[in-house]
Amino acid sequence: MLGYRRVTVLVLLCLAAFGATATQRAYLHDDSWIVDRNALLDAGVPGAKTLVSTGYWEAAQGAAARVHEYRPMLMLTFLAQRLTTGRDARPMHAVNVLLHALACVLVLLVLSRKLPSAAAYAGALSFAVMPSHAEAVAALTGRSELLVFDLLLGAWLLLEGPVPGRRLAAGAALFFAALFVKEHALLFPLFLALSDWTFDRALPWSRERRRVHAVLLAGVAACLLLRLGVLRVPFGGGEPYFTDRLTAALTVSRFAFTRYLWPSLTGQGLCPDFARPLIPDSPRGDLASWPPLLVLGALYAAGAAALLRRRARWAFWLCAPSVFLLPTAHVLAPLDTIGAQRFLYLPSLGLAAGLGAAWARAHASRPRLALAAGLLALAGQAWACASFASAWRDGLAYYETVIACNPVSGRARAAYGAELLLAGRPAEGDAQLAEAVRLAPGLALPYYNLARRAWDRGDTAEAARRVAESLERDPGSPDAWTLSALIDQARGRPAETEASLRRALALAPWSPAANFNLARLELASGRRAEANAHLRAFARFAPRDPDAPWALRVSSDGPLAPSAGPAEPLH
């Protein structure tokens, strides 16, 4: 048994570190794309079918999205909350906190089976306030890390050792759900095989384990086939961050020590954005770039040898949780970012176990000193978590935090400029957008925001120039094509307007703005049947829009009363 007091203290520690995030109202960074602006979530139950048959980023950014991920189970949790708690971000943040608290209890349960009692509890407490978890808990899209962790630890608890039929069914169900939350769940069979080998001296094909692993591998195959059917590509992480594997290995090894391990232990160096050129590539000719790679390689080589030859438990905690970093470590496939601290959520299980074991050993020899040091460390880490997570309270605070740790991020500057404009600080907003263009001239976002800025102040010529620059850099943006259509309409170019709107709908058939404006154009030219279809789509994907009742009336062959005006894409 875990003990009521221990669980209570653990949950209270989680709340102390992250409870304040449940008061955060803002949708920031990826949250704004994936959750707030997602028309398929706004559509409610009618949008569910499209939601589960569409890529994770495709639903938010259209068919030209460069990152190919398939996470329907995660998206259904957001849909469930949109249906029950509405658009308020606070209940969604509260669910993230609860998922983290559940993860901490599961860590305590797992470690209690594998480590002495004191080590298990210390490890769970460490996991609860590990500073590198702040992004996973504070960002709504970090729910992918939290939910997949809970599902996989639940599956591990059910599927280790002798597994009767009901436990196999329950454990397999949790694993199958995890497969559709985040991609690294595909590696769970390898993790479980290492656990079998270490703790039960069993192999996946042994008589008592082959049924379990056969079911898991069948799930992996089914997931990959379904994923391929939906996305049409096996995997895709966007434009590769590195040009060659050796540069990737040298740079990522250094990054692992300075931006993963050090912040996890101290809370120093936390950052939600590592966009270029913040982390310079480590050239093969730079002698200082090799020690991190050699140390990391030697450490894991020694761990793998100890695990395979002697079933050393310390080696399991070093190697097995780390397998979940492989998809984001530029080892299995290239990625468009060097990494993110939220990726550490599941792999940090091994670090928590190691810290718990180290503290228990220190406590056995010097109990008072170890207790005082442990309490001080927990308090410091909880403070670091709470301080960093507070950046998500609003857009200005978040992007100021991002820019403080990564002042050369063009994307962050562009988003910060948009937030400043919304906050009524136009001079500062314009300055940030200009800086974004200077830092990242190939990035489409700042040009799009500059186009919106010009459009809002009535400068059609400047808006047309800026939106053209945005589309030149990213011709797959539905919002940019919709804005281009509005500009063409204002300049009296109906053919160009319709072409741009159809281009937007080819990329994102669920775009409310493109459907609405194309319908108005079709009504004006007497194409009532075509307009009705687009009006119904608009009302389905934007049911709370003030024009939705008008659209439904007109699409039912009602009178052509004027609408409130054209619908525009968002910043």
N, C-alpha and C positions, 0 to 999 in steps of 0.2 A: 504493500500500500504506500501511496505517496505521502500521506499525512496531510490533514486539513490545514494545519498551520503553515507548512512549507508551501503548499499551493497558494494559500492566501497571500503570503509574503511575496511570492514570485509574481502573482498577478498585480499586486499593489506596486511592485517595482516597475512592471511594464507600464502601468498607468502613470506613474510619476515621470517616466521618461517620455512617454508619447501621448498621454491622455489629452493634452492641450490641442493636439492635431484634430480632435473631434469638433473643435469650434471653428475650423477653417472653412471659409465660404468660397474660396477662389478655385477656379479650374486653371491650372498652369501648365505650361510646356506641353508634354505629350498628353496630359489630362484634357487639355482644351480640344485637341484633335480627336482623341479616342472616345472621350465621354461627352463633353459638353456640346460639341458641334456635330456629333454623329447623328445624322438624320434617321438612320435605321433604329437608333434607340428612341428617338422622338416618335417614330411611327408606332411604338408599342408592340403588341402581339402581332399585328400584320407585318411588321418588319422582321420578326424572328426568323422566318424562313430564309430571307435574304442574308440576314446576319450570320447564320450558321453555314451558308454556302458561299461566303465571301471572305477574302483575306483580312487579317487583322488591320493592316494599314490601308488596304484597298477600300474598306468601308469608310474610312475617314478622308483619304486623299484621292480616291479614284483609281481607275484601272492601271494608271501609269505609275503607281506607287513602287518605289525601288526596293523596299524591304518586303520580303515575302515571308509572312508568318501566318499561321492558322491557329487561332485560339478561341474557338466558339464557346467553350465552357466558361472561360473568363468573361466573354462578352455577355453571356446569358446572366451572369451575376449582376452586371451593370444594368441589364434590361430589367431584371427583377426589381432592382432598387428604383429604377426610373418609374416603374409601374406602381410601386408601393410608397416610396418616400418623395417622389417628384424630382425636381431639378436641384434641390438643395444639396450642396456638396457635403454638408456636415454629417448626415447619416452615413454617407459613403465612407468618409474618413473614420467614423466610429466603427464601421465594419472592419476596416483595415486594422485598427487597434485591437479589436476582438480576435481577429485572425492571428495577430502577433502574440497575444496572450495565450491563445490555444497552442501556438507553435512552442512557446516556452514550456507549457505543461507537457507537451509531447516530448520535448527534449529531456525534461526531468524523468519522464517515464522510460525513455530509451536508455538514457545514461544509467538509470537505476538498475537496469538489467545487465549492464556491461561493466560498471565501475563500482567501487565501494561507495557507500551512502554519502559520505562527506564530499567526495570528489564529484559525484553525480549532481548533488545540490549546488555546489560551487560552480560547476560547469553550466547548469541551467541559469543560475543568476547572472553569470557572465554573458551568456547568450542574450538574456533579456535586455541588456543595456549596451550591447556591443555597438559602438558609434557608427560603424559602417552599415548598420541596419537602418539608419535614420531615413535615407532616401526611400527604401522599400516600404516603410510604414507611412511616411508623410505624403508620398506621391500616390494618387489613386491608381495609376497604372502599375505601381509597385505591387499591387495585389497579385499580379502573376507570380511574383516570388513567394509571397506569403501563402497563397492558396496551394501552389504546387508543393511547397514544403509540407504543409499540413497533410495533404493527400498522400504524399510519398512516405512520410513517417508513419502515418496510419497503416499504409500498405506493408511497410517493413515490420511493424509490430504484429500484424496479422499473418504474415507469410513466412516468418522465420520459424525454424524448428518443425516439429510434426504439424501438418496442416490438414485438418479434417475438411470435408467438402464445403461446409458453410463458411468456414474461415477463408478458404480458397476463393469462394465466390465473392465474399466481401472485400478481401484484399485485392483481387483482380479488378473489382468495380472501382475501387479508389485509384488504382494505377491507371485504368482506362480513362477515368475522368482527368487525371493529371496530364495525360498525353495531350489533351486538348485545352490545357491551361498554358503550358509553356513547353518549348521544344526540348529542353534538356531532360525532361522526364523520360525521354527515349533511352537514356543511359541507366535507368534504374535496374534493369536486369543484371548489368555488369556490377553495379553496387551490391545488389543482393547476393550475387555469386561470390563476391569477395567476403561478404558477411558470413555466408555459409561456410566458406573455406576457413575463415579465421576462428569463428566461435563454435561451429558444429563439426568441423573437419569433414565437410561434405562437398561434393562436386555437383555442378548443375545436372549432369547426366546420371548421377547415382539414383538408385531405385526410389529412395524416399524424397528426392528433390526434382526429378525430371518432369513430373506432372506440373509442378508449380512453374518451372521455367518454360515449359512448352506453352502454357497459357499466356505467360507474359510475352513471349516472342510472337505468338499469334496476334496479340494486341498491338505490338510494335508494327508488324506487317500490315495489319488493317489500317492503322493510323497513317502509315506512309502512303498507302494506296489512296486513302481518302484525301489526304493532303495534296497528293499529286493531281488527283482529279479536280480539286477545287482551284489550286494555284497554278496548275499547268507547268510548274517548275519544281524540282526536288527541294532545293534550298536557295535562298538568296538574301544576302545581308547588306545589299546596297553597294555603292561604289567602294571597292577594297581600300582599306586604310593604308596598307603597306604594299610595296611593289615587289618584294621578294621575301621568302621565308626566313632567311637568316636575319635580315633587318628586323622582321617581326619578332623573332625569338630574342634577340638582344634587347630590343626596346621594351617588350612586354615583361621580360625578366626583371629589368630595372623598375618598371612600373609596379610590378607585384610587391616589391619591397617598400617602395616609397609611397605608393598611393593605395595599396591594399592592406598590407600587414601593419604598417606604422599607424594609419588612422584607426584600424580596428582595435589596436592596443591602447592608443593614447587619445583619440579624438582629434588629433591635429592633422590638418591636410584634407579635411572633408570637402568635397566639391561635387556638385551634380553635373558638371560639364567639363569634358576633357577634349573639346574640339581642337583641331589644329589651329595654330601651331604651338599650343601650350606645351605639349610634350614633344620635344624634338626627337627625330629618329636617331637611334644609336648606330653609327656607322661601324662597319666591320673592322676598320682600321684604328678605331679609338680603343686604346688599351683599357680605359676605365669602363668600357661597356661590357667587357667579358666576365669580370668576377661575379656579377649577379647571375648571369646565365650558368656559369660553372658551379656556383654554390647551389643554385636551385636544381640543376641537373644531378649533382652529386647527392643532394638530400633525397630526391625522389628515387634515384637509382638505389641508394642504400635502403630506403623504405620498401621499395618493390622487392628487393632481394630478401629482406627480413620477413616480408609478408609471405612470399612464395615458399621460402625454405623452412622457416620456423613458425609461421603463423603468428608473428609478433603482433600483439594488439596495438602497440603504439604505432606500428607501421600501417595498420588498418586505418586508424584515425587520421594519419597523415595522407594516405593515398586515396582511400575509398571516397570520402566526401569531395576530394578534388576532381574526381572524374566529371562532376557536374559543371566544372569550369571549362571543360574542353570545347564546348560549342562557342564560347566567347573569348577564347584565348588565342585565336588565330592559328589553331593547330589543325582542327578538322576542316575548317572552311574559313575563307576571308570574311571580315566583318567591316562595316563602315565606320566603326568607332574603336578606339584602342581599348575601351572598357568602361565600366561604370561600377560604382561601389555597391549598388543594389545587387549586382551579380554574385556578391559574396554571401548572400543570405543562406542558401543551402550549404555551400562548401564550408561556411564558418562553423558548422556542426563539429568538425574535427578540431578546430581551434578552441572551441568551447570545452570539448572533452580534454584537450591538452592542458588548458588553463585550470580546469577543475582538478585534474590529477596533480598538477604542480602545487596548487594551493593546499590540497589535502596532505601532501608530503611535507610541506613547510609547517602546516598546522600540527602535524604529529610530533615535530621536533621543538617548535617554539609556538605554542598555541596562542598566547596573548598577542605576540607581535604579528603573527599571521592573520589573526582576526582583525586587528586594527588596520593592517595594510589592506586586507580584503574589503573591509567596509569603506575605507577611504577611496579605494579604486572604484568600487561600485558607485559611490556618490559622484565621483568625478566623471565617470562614463555616463551616468544618467543625466548629469548636467550638460555634457557635450551633446547627447542625443536631443534633449529638449531644446537647447539653444539652436542647433542646426535645423531641427524640424520646424522651428518657428518661422523660418524663411518662407514657408508655404502659406503663410497667413494671408498674403495678398500679392498681386502681380509686381508691384514696385519693390517690395521687400525681397521677393524671390529673385528677380533679375539683378537687383543690387548685390545680392549674395553671389550670384553666378559670376557677375562681372568682377567682383572683388577677388574671386579665386581664379577666374579665367578672363582677364581683360582683353584678350585678343580673339574672343569668340564673336564672329560676325553675326551668327544666328542669334546669340543672346542680345547683342546690341540692337538688332532689328526688332526683336520682340519687346525689349525695354523701351525703345522709341515709341512703339505702338501703345504701350501702357502709359507712357508719359502723355501722349496725345489724348488718350481717354481720360486721364486725370486732369486735363485742362492746363497742361504745361507745354504749349506748342513749341516754344523756342528750344527747350531742352529735348523734346521729342525729335524735332528736325535735326538737331545736332547728333543725336544717337543714330538716326537713320543714315545720315551722311557718313558717320564713322563706320557703320556696318558695311556700306558700299566700299569704303576704302580698305577695310580689313578683309572683306570677302567679295571681290568683284564678280566672282562666278556664281554667287548664291542668288537665287531668285527672290527669296523672301523680302529683303530690304527694298527691292525695286517695286514689288507688289504693294508694300506698305506705303511707299512714296506715291504710288499711283492712287491708292485710296486717299491719301492725304490731299493730293491735288484735286481729286474728284469731290471730296467733301467741301473744299473751299471754292468749287466752281471753275477751276482751271482745267477745261476739257483738253486743251492741247497738251499741257504738261502731263495730265493723266494718261493720255494716249501714248505719249512717248515712253513713260515709265512702265506701263503695262506691256508694251511691246518689248521692252528690255527684260521684263520678268519672264515673258513667254519665250523669249530667245534662249534663256537659261533653263527654263523648265516648261516645255510645251505640254506637259501632262497635268497642269493645275486646273481643275474645274472652276475654282473661284476666279482665277485670272481670266479665263475665257468668258465667264459671266460678266465680269467687270468690263472686259473689252467690248462685249455686246452692248452694255449700257452706254458706253462711250460712243459707239457707232450709232446707236439709236438717237442719242442727243445731237449727233452731227447729221442726222437725216440720211442714214445709210441702212435701209431695211434689209437688203440682201446680205450685207456683211453682218448685221445684227443676228439674223436667223442662222447664218453659218456658224457663228461663234457659239450661239446657244446650243446648237446641235452638237458641236464639238464638245461642249461641257457635258451634255447628257450622254454622249458616247463614253466619256470617261467615268461619269458618276450618274447613272440613271435616277438615283434617289436625291439629286440636288434640288432642294425646294426652290431656290432662287432661279435656277435655269428652267425648271418646269413652269414656274409662274410666269416668267417673262416671255417664254416661248408661247404659252397659252394666250397671253395678251396680244402678241403679234399675230397669232393665228385668228383670234377673234376679230381683230381689226381688218384682216384680209378676207373675212367671211368663211374661214375653214372651221366651222363650229364643231364637227365631230373630232377633229384632231385636237382642237383646243380643249374639249371636254376631257379627253384622256390625260392631257398634261395638267389640267386643273385638279382632277381626281388624284393624280400622283402628288401634286403639291399639297393638297389637304391631308393625304395619308402620311407624308413625311414631315409635315409641319402642322400638326393638328392644333397647336396652341397659338399659331400665328393669327393676328387680328383679321387677316384676309381669308382664313380657312372657311368660315361660314359662307362668305360670298362665293368662293370657288365651288363649294358644294352645291349651292343654289344654281349657279350658272351651268355647272356640269350636268345638272338634272334638267337642262333645257329651261331654266328659269330666265327671268328678264335680265338684260345686260346692264344692270345698275353699275355705276363706276366703282372701282376698287380704290383702296387707299393710295395706291401708287406702286411703282416698280419695287420688286424685292431685290435687295443687294446682297452680294457675298460679304462674309465677315472679315474683320482684320485677322 
